[in-house]
Amino acid sequence: MYVAHLALQDFRSYESAEIALDPGISTFLGPNGQGKTNLVEAIGYVALHGSHRVSTDAPLVRHGAPRAIVRAGVVRDERKALIELEINPGRANRARLNRSPVQRPREVLGMLRTVLFAPEDLVLVKGDPGERRRFLDELLTVRAPRFAGVRSDYDRVLKQRNALLKSAAQHRRAPGPEVLSTLDVWDTHLARTGAELLGARLELVAALGPLVAKAYAALAPGGAADLEYRSSVVLPGRSDGAGWSGETGSSGEAGRSGEAELSTDRAQLAEALLTGMAESRKSELERGVSLVGPHRDELVLGLGDLPARGYASHGESWSFALALRLASYELLRADGDDPVLILDDVFAELDSGRRTRLADLVAQAEQVLITAAVPEDVPERLSGATYEVASGEVTRVR
């Protein structure tokens, strides 16, 4: 899989831009502030319908323009597809596939798969739990686009349930039977959608854990990294707590040695969520917020016997963040597609050893897109097509 063509209209700093790309390695060079990241951000947006830099669409539209348009020509198994996204802040976005409108933009999710490395990735290690939940959910959506709908359904139900809890809390009196009956209905909806999201996350962590450990060891020889998913409820099959590890034990099954086998059966997970909500109902009614569900869960990153957050050095944090992305890449490759690798100003943040090891790990990808301020930031192993970016102009120089 690779991007053969990118066209932008009123996206970020670009009034218009059009670039032809080849498989292999391409590097965009230029001083900071010239628009290099905007190019790869646009490609990432086609894959995820979201930016790695901002949480809303408004900053993606050039100042003064009503909308932005991103077009990407994608080649997959020698078949070509043209994906077009129209970004309309404050209104519904639109999408076209091969120039034909689709009913919903998420129908084109999965046509392009990317794995993006960026300085912002440090928040995966140092940031709040929401950053790591977002990482898991985005990877789920890349692997199986239907999870965009699952996440949307869960967020909608959660919003409605929170509104009911907030209203009950504001009245400062015991809720009546009508409120409790309505809350029971939302509990059922939240358990059903939450079980689907929770089960998928648990399966993802089980698959990702060994790949993260391998990638971290390659980037930081002698280091040991692992993942643990901590749920807001006691998971079925776990009588000793709510956590679940993505390590691989001697038996080859995911989970720490000696742990009971985890069930990801959706009906059992839904029951666990219902139980957790019942046990937390008094607190939820007092605080006016949902305290149980995937939105409260955490992915704990471990280095040896310590959590990475708060204990990892800067170099260890970078290695862990890179290991998460490399593991994502390997997982997507195992699904049958070689995703486009995007390295946005990453090498400037790394020491020479990590630069070399990362270059060795990504060099064989079908397409690698790199941004850098100066040629010296890019390892020689990753030489290829070169584009200069200056004042919104993109010129191929090699």
C-alpha positions as CSV (number, residue, x, y, z in Angstrom):
1,M,0.0,0.0,0.0
2,Y,1.3,3.5,-0.8
3,V,0.1,7.0,-1.5
4,A,0.8,7.9,-5.2
5,H,-0.8,11.3,-5.3
6,L,-1.7,14.0,-2.7
7,A,-3.7,17.1,-3.5
8,L,-4.7,19.8,-1.0
9,Q,-7.0,22.8,-1.2
10,D,-7.2,25.2,1.7
11,F,-5.7,22.7,4.1
12,R,-3.6,24.4,6.9
13,S,-1.1,26.7,5.2
14,Y,-1.8,25.5,1.7
15,E,-4.1,27.3,-0.6
16,S,-3.4,24.5,-3.0
17,A,-0.7,21.8,-3.4
18,E,-0.3,18.7,-5.6
19,I,2.4,16.1,-5.1
20,A,3.2,12.9,-6.9
21,L,4.8,10.2,-4.7
22,D,6.5,6.9,-5.3
23,P,6.8,3.7,-3.2
24,G,9.9,3.6,-1.0
25,I,11.4,6.4,1.0
26,S,10.5,10.1,0.5
27,T,11.8,12.9,2.6
28,F,10.3,16.4,2.9
29,L,13.1,18.9,3.9
30,G,12.8,22.5,5.0
31,P,13.0,24.9,8.0
32,N,10.4,24.7,10.6
33,G,7.1,26.5,9.9
34,Q,7.2,25.9,6.1
35,G,4.5,23.3,5.9
36,K,6.2,19.9,6.0
37,T,4.1,18.5,8.8
38,N,1.0,19.8,7.2
39,L,1.6,17.4,4.2
40,V,1.9,14.3,6.3
41,E,-0.9,15.4,8.6
42,A,-3.2,15.5,5.6
43,I,-2.2,11.9,4.7
44,G,-2.8,10.8,8.3
45,Y,-6.2,12.5,8.2
46,V,-7.3,10.5,5.2
47,A,-6.5,7.3,7.2
48,L,-8.0,8.3,10.6
49,H,-10.3,11.2,9.9
50,G,-8.5,13.0,12.7
51,S,-5.2,14.9,13.3
52,H,-2.3,13.9,15.4
53,R,-1.8,17.5,16.3
54,V,-5.3,18.9,17.2
55,S,-8.5,17.4,18.5
56,T,-10.9,19.4,16.3
57,D,-11.1,20.1,12.5
58,A,-11.3,23.9,12.6
59,P,-7.5,24.5,12.7
60,L,-7.1,22.3,9.6
61,V,-8.9,24.8,7.4
62,R,-6.8,27.7,6.0
63,H,-7.7,31.0,7.6
64,G,-10.6,32.7,5.8
65,A,-11.6,29.6,3.8
66,P,-15.0,27.9,4.3
67,R,-13.6,24.4,4.0
68,A,-10.6,22.2,3.2
69,I,-10.3,19.4,0.7
70,V,-7.8,16.5,0.8
71,R,-7.4,14.1,-2.1
72,A,-5.2,11.0,-1.9
73,G,-4.6,8.5,-4.7
74,V,-3.9,5.2,-3.0
75,V,-2.4,2.1,-4.6
76,R,-3.3,-1.2,-2.8
77,D,-2.5,-4.6,-4.3
78,E,-2.0,-2.8,-7.7
79,R,-5.5,-1.4,-7.5
80,K,-5.9,2.4,-7.5
81,A,-8.4,4.4,-5.4
82,L,-9.0,8.1,-5.2
83,I,-10.2,9.2,-1.7
84,E,-11.5,12.7,-1.2
85,L,-12.4,14.3,2.1
86,E,-14.1,17.7,2.5
87,I,-13.6,19.1,5.9
88,N,-16.4,21.4,7.1
89,P,-15.9,22.8,10.6
90,G,-19.2,23.0,12.4
91,R,-20.9,21.0,9.8
92,A,-20.8,17.4,8.6
93,N,-17.7,16.4,6.6
94,R,-18.2,14.8,3.2
95,A,-16.3,12.0,1.4
96,R,-16.0,10.7,-2.1
97,L,-14.5,7.4,-3.3
98,N,-13.4,7.3,-6.9
99,R,-15.3,10.6,-7.4
100,S,-18.6,9.1,-6.2
101,P,-20.1,10.5,-2.9
102,V,-20.5,8.1,0.0
103,Q,-23.2,8.3,2.6
104,R,-20.9,8.8,5.5
105,P,-17.2,9.7,5.6
106,R,-16.3,6.7,7.7
107,E,-17.2,4.4,4.8
108,V,-13.8,5.2,3.3
109,L,-11.9,4.3,6.5
110,G,-9.6,1.4,5.9
111,M,-8.8,2.4,2.3
112,L,-5.6,3.9,3.5
113,R,-3.6,2.6,6.5
114,T,-0.9,4.7,8.1
115,V,1.3,4.5,11.2
116,L,2.6,7.9,12.2
117,F,5.5,8.7,14.4
118,A,5.7,12.3,15.8
119,P,7.1,14.3,18.7
120,E,3.6,14.3,20.1
121,D,3.9,10.6,20.7
122,L,5.6,11.3,24.0
123,V,2.2,11.9,25.5
124,L,1.5,8.2,25.0
125,V,4.0,7.6,27.8
126,K,3.9,10.8,29.8
127,G,0.4,11.9,29.3
128,D,-3.0,11.2,30.8
129,P,-4.8,7.9,30.4
130,G,-7.0,9.4,27.7
131,E,-4.0,9.6,25.4
132,R,-3.4,5.8,25.6
133,R,-7.1,5.0,25.3
134,R,-7.1,7.1,22.1
135,F,-4.1,5.2,20.8
136,L,-5.8,1.9,21.3
137,D,-9.1,3.1,19.8
138,E,-7.4,4.6,16.7
139,L,-5.5,1.4,16.1
140,L,-8.7,-0.6,16.5
141,T,-10.3,1.6,13.9
142,V,-7.4,1.3,11.4
143,R,-7.6,-2.5,11.8
144,A,-11.4,-2.7,11.6
145,P,-13.1,0.5,10.4
146,R,-16.5,-0.7,12.0
147,F,-15.0,0.4,15.3
148,A,-15.5,4.0,14.3
149,G,-19.2,3.3,14.7
150,V,-18.7,1.4,17.9
151,R,-16.8,4.3,19.4
152,S,-19.4,6.8,18.2
153,D,-22.3,4.7,19.6
154,Y,-20.5,4.4,23.0
155,D,-19.8,8.1,23.2
156,R,-23.4,8.9,22.3
157,V,-24.8,6.6,25.0
158,L,-22.2,7.9,27.6
159,K,-23.2,11.5,26.9
160,Q,-26.9,10.7,27.4
161,R,-26.2,8.8,30.6
162,N,-24.0,11.5,32.0
163,A,-26.7,14.1,31.2
164,L,-29.2,12.1,33.2
165,L,-26.8,11.6,36.1
166,K,-25.9,15.3,36.1
167,S,-29.6,16.3,36.2
168,A,-30.2,13.9,39.1
169,A,-27.2,15.2,41.0
170,Q,-28.3,18.9,40.6
171,H,-31.7,18.2,42.2
172,R,-29.9,17.1,45.4
173,R,-32.6,14.6,46.4
174,A,-33.2,10.9,46.0
175,P,-34.1,10.2,42.4
176,G,-37.6,9.0,41.7
177,P,-38.6,5.7,40.1
178,E,-38.8,7.3,36.7
179,V,-35.2,8.5,36.8
180,L,-34.0,5.1,38.0
181,S,-35.9,3.3,35.4
182,T,-34.5,5.5,32.6
183,L,-31.0,5.0,34.1
184,D,-31.5,1.2,33.9
185,V,-32.1,1.6,30.2
186,W,-29.0,3.6,29.7
187,D,-27.0,1.1,31.8
188,T,-28.1,-1.6,29.4
189,H,-27.1,0.4,26.4
190,L,-23.7,1.4,27.9
191,A,-23.0,-2.2,28.9
192,R,-23.7,-3.5,25.4
193,T,-21.6,-0.9,23.5
194,G,-19.0,-0.8,26.2
195,A,-18.5,-4.6,26.1
196,E,-17.8,-4.5,22.4
197,L,-15.2,-1.7,22.9
198,L,-13.7,-3.3,26.0
199,G,-13.4,-6.8,24.5
200,A,-11.7,-5.4,21.4
201,R,-9.3,-3.4,23.5
202,L,-8.4,-6.5,25.6
203,E,-7.8,-8.6,22.4
204,L,-5.7,-5.8,20.9
205,V,-3.5,-5.5,24.0
206,A,-3.0,-9.2,24.1
207,A,-1.8,-9.1,20.4
208,L,0.2,-5.9,20.8
209,G,2.1,-6.7,24.1
210,P,4.7,-9.2,22.7
211,L,5.3,-6.9,19.7
212,V,5.9,-3.9,21.9
213,A,8.3,-5.9,24.0
214,K,10.2,-7.0,20.9
215,A,10.4,-3.5,19.4
216,Y,11.5,-2.0,22.7
217,A,14.3,-4.5,23.1
218,A,15.4,-3.7,19.5
219,L,15.5,0.1,20.2
220,A,16.9,-0.2,23.7
221,P,18.9,-3.4,24.0
222,G,18.6,-4.9,27.5
223,G,15.4,-3.1,28.2
224,A,12.1,-4.8,29.0
225,A,8.7,-3.3,28.3
226,D,5.1,-4.6,28.8
227,L,1.5,-3.5,28.7
228,E,-1.3,-3.9,31.2
229,Y,-4.9,-3.0,30.6
230,R,-6.6,-1.9,33.8
231,S,-10.4,-1.9,33.6
232,S,-12.8,0.0,35.8
233,V,-14.5,-3.3,36.5
234,V,-13.4,-6.8,37.6
235,L,-13.0,-8.6,34.3
236,P,-14.5,-12.1,33.9
237,G,-12.0,-14.8,34.6
238,R,-10.1,-12.5,37.0
239,S,-10.9,-12.9,40.7
240,D,-7.8,-11.1,41.9
241,G,-8.4,-7.6,40.3
242,A,-9.2,-5.8,37.1
243,G,-5.9,-5.6,35.4
244,W,-4.8,-7.6,32.4
245,S,-1.4,-7.9,30.8
246,G,-0.4,-8.0,27.2
247,E,2.7,-10.1,28.0
248,T,3.2,-13.5,26.6
249,G,3.9,-16.3,29.1
250,S,5.6,-19.6,28.6
251,S,2.4,-21.2,27.3
252,G,2.1,-18.6,24.6
253,E,-1.2,-17.3,26.0
254,A,-1.5,-13.6,26.7
255,G,-1.4,-12.7,30.4
256,R,1.0,-13.0,33.3
257,S,2.3,-16.3,34.5
258,G,-0.2,-17.9,36.9
259,E,-3.2,-15.6,36.0
260,A,-6.6,-17.1,35.3
261,E,-7.6,-17.1,31.7
262,L,-9.3,-13.9,30.7
263,S,-12.6,-14.0,28.9
264,T,-13.4,-11.5,26.3
265,D,-16.9,-12.9,25.7
266,R,-19.0,-9.8,25.1
267,A,-22.0,-11.1,27.1
268,Q,-19.8,-11.7,30.1
269,L,-18.1,-8.3,29.7
270,A,-21.5,-6.6,29.5
271,E,-22.5,-8.4,32.7
272,A,-19.4,-7.2,34.4
273,L,-20.1,-3.6,33.3
274,L,-23.7,-3.9,34.6
275,T,-22.4,-5.2,37.9
276,G,-19.9,-2.4,38.2
277,M,-22.5,0.3,37.4
278,A,-24.8,-1.2,40.0
279,E,-22.1,-1.1,42.6
280,S,-21.2,2.5,41.7
281,R,-24.7,3.9,41.3
282,K,-24.8,5.7,44.6
283,S,-21.5,7.5,43.9
284,E,-22.5,8.2,40.3
285,L,-25.8,9.8,41.3
286,E,-24.0,12.0,43.9
287,R,-21.3,13.1,41.5
288,G,-23.4,13.3,38.4
289,V,-20.9,11.4,36.1
290,S,-20.4,7.8,34.9
291,L,-17.6,6.1,36.9
292,V,-17.6,2.8,35.1
293,G,-16.8,1.9,31.5
294,P,-14.1,1.8,28.9
295,H,-13.8,5.7,29.2
296,R,-12.4,5.2,32.7
297,D,-9.9,2.4,31.8
298,E,-6.1,2.7,31.6
299,L,-3.3,1.2,29.6
300,V,-0.4,0.9,31.9
301,L,3.1,0.9,30.2
302,G,5.6,-0.9,32.3
303,L,9.4,-0.9,32.3
304,G,10.7,-3.8,34.3
305,D,8.8,-3.6,37.6
306,L,7.9,0.1,37.3
307,P,5.3,2.1,35.4
308,A,6.9,4.1,32.6
309,R,4.9,7.1,33.4
310,G,6.7,9.0,36.1
311,Y,9.8,6.7,36.1
312,A,11.0,6.5,32.5
313,S,13.9,8.8,31.4
314,H,13.5,10.9,28.3
315,G,15.3,8.3,26.2
316,E,13.3,5.5,27.7
317,S,10.1,7.4,27.0
318,W,11.0,7.9,23.4
319,S,11.9,4.3,23.0
320,F,8.6,3.2,24.5
321,A,6.6,5.6,22.3
322,L,8.5,4.4,19.2
323,A,7.9,0.7,20.3
324,L,4.2,1.3,20.4
325,R,4.2,2.6,16.9
326,L,6.5,-0.1,15.5
327,A,4.3,-2.7,17.2
328,S,1.3,-1.2,15.5
329,Y,3.0,-1.4,12.2
330,E,3.9,-5.0,12.7
331,L,0.3,-5.8,13.7
332,L,-1.1,-4.1,10.6
333,R,1.4,-5.9,8.4
334,A,0.3,-9.2,9.9
335,D,-3.3,-8.4,8.9
336,G,-2.1,-8.5,5.3
337,D,-1.3,-4.8,4.4
338,D,1.9,-2.9,4.6
339,P,0.8,0.4,6.0
340,V,2.4,3.7,5.0
341,L,4.9,4.8,7.7
342,I,5.1,8.5,8.5
343,L,8.0,9.8,10.5
344,D,7.3,13.5,11.3
345,D,10.4,15.2,12.6
346,V,11.3,12.2,14.7
347,F,15.0,11.8,14.1
348,A,15.9,15.3,15.5
349,E,14.6,14.0,18.9
350,L,16.8,10.9,19.0
351,D,20.4,10.2,19.8
352,S,22.5,8.6,17.1
353,G,22.1,5.0,18.4
354,R,18.3,5.2,18.4
355,R,18.3,6.9,15.0
356,T,20.3,4.1,13.5
357,R,18.2,1.3,15.1
358,L,14.9,3.0,14.1
359,A,16.1,3.4,10.5
360,D,17.1,-0.3,10.4
361,L,13.6,-1.3,11.6
362,V,11.6,0.8,9.1
363,A,13.8,0.8,6.0
364,Q,12.0,-2.1,4.3
365,A,8.5,-0.7,4.5
366,E,6.7,-0.3,1.2
367,Q,6.4,3.5,1.7
368,V,8.1,5.7,4.3
369,L,7.4,9.5,4.4
370,I,9.8,11.5,6.5
371,T,9.9,15.2,7.5
372,A,13.1,16.8,8.7
373,A,14.6,20.3,9.0
374,V,18.0,19.4,7.6
375,P,19.4,16.5,5.6
376,E,21.7,15.6,8.5
377,D,18.8,14.5,10.7
378,V,17.9,11.6,8.3
379,P,20.1,8.5,8.5
380,E,21.8,7.5,5.3
381,R,20.0,4.2,5.4
382,L,16.8,6.1,4.6
383,S,18.0,8.0,1.5
384,G,15.4,8.2,-1.3
385,A,13.3,10.8,-3.1
386,T,13.7,14.3,-1.6
387,Y,11.3,17.2,-1.7
388,E,12.1,20.8,-0.6
389,V,9.3,22.6,1.2
390,A,9.5,26.4,1.4
391,S,6.7,29.0,1.8
392,G,4.0,26.6,0.9
393,E,5.8,25.4,-2.2
394,V,6.8,21.7,-2.6
395,T,9.6,20.9,-5.1
396,R,11.1,17.5,-5.8
397,V,14.9,17.9,-6.0
398,R,15.9,14.2,-6.2
